[in-house]
């Protein structure tokens, strides 16, 4: 049985000791067929562009804070504020949700990360509801890169990190983004107009601080994870 260790008074629990659980034989045999399906989990039904608009996901920061790598995701600007192209957001978000569902389907460990104190409780609650993990406090260096020493045991790292914001503050990147890149851990990240998406494996352009936006992201990623886990059980029984 895997050990679950509370880290830094946060809801991030480090999975320790071996062996790492493997998917069932039935799921393993069908995995290649599932990957060939364009939308095996029905992700396209989870949201519309109108849902994104109502959640204020199109609202970016002031033009003066625009990161040069985010210019390609913009629709334009209004009253000095950047407006994100929701058609592009929808495309990238569906890809990110599909990846999340596939990792959940294969029994992967998913870690939610968030540095916004206003919305941290939403992220923690969502992680618990879908049986995954979260970290919403200050990220101590070396958690990924020096895990075995810090936790005193052979440690299983996450199979996917989902960042609901990728910044510690307006100018500084979340330390876990860099740590994930160093350890080749796939990442999904909501990138606002002041963020650098280059280190994120699957960037999702969108508002990263509005409570309504975070609530929608949490709802969607929770749905994707639960869809993946439900399909895993269904395929194991049917095969």
HELIX and SHEET records of a PDB file:
HELIX    1   1 UNK A   25  UNK A   36  1                                  12    
HELIX    2   2 UNK A   43  UNK A   45  5                                   3    
HELIX    3   3 UNK A   49  UNK A   54  1                                   6    
HELIX    4   4 UNK A   63  UNK A   65  5                                   3    
HELIX    5   5 UNK A   68  UNK A   73  5                                   6    
HELIX    6   6 UNK A   86  UNK A  105  1                                  20    
HELIX    7   7 UNK A  120  UNK A  129  1                                  10    
HELIX    8   8 UNK A  147  UNK A  151  1                                   5    
HELIX    9   9 UNK A  175  UNK A  182  1                                   8    
HELIX   10  10 UNK A  197  UNK A  199  5                                   3    
HELIX   11  11 UNK A  211  UNK A  238  1                                  28    
SHEET    1   A 3 UNK A   3  UNK A   6  0                                        
SHEET    2   A 3 UNK A  13  UNK A  16 -1                                        
SHEET    3   A 3 UNK A 155  UNK A 156 -1                                        
SHEET    1   B 3 UNK A  59  UNK A  62  0                                        
SHEET    2   B 3 UNK A  81  UNK A  84 -1                                        
SHEET    3   B 3 UNK A  74  UNK A  78 -1                                        
SHEET    1   C 5 UNK A 133  UNK A 135  0                                        
SHEET    2   C 5 UNK A 110  UNK A 113  1                                        
SHEET    3   C 5 UNK A 160  UNK A 163  1                                        
SHEET    4   C 5 UNK A 187  UNK A 191  1                                        
SHEET    5   C 5 UNK A 202  UNK A 205  1                                        
END                                                                             
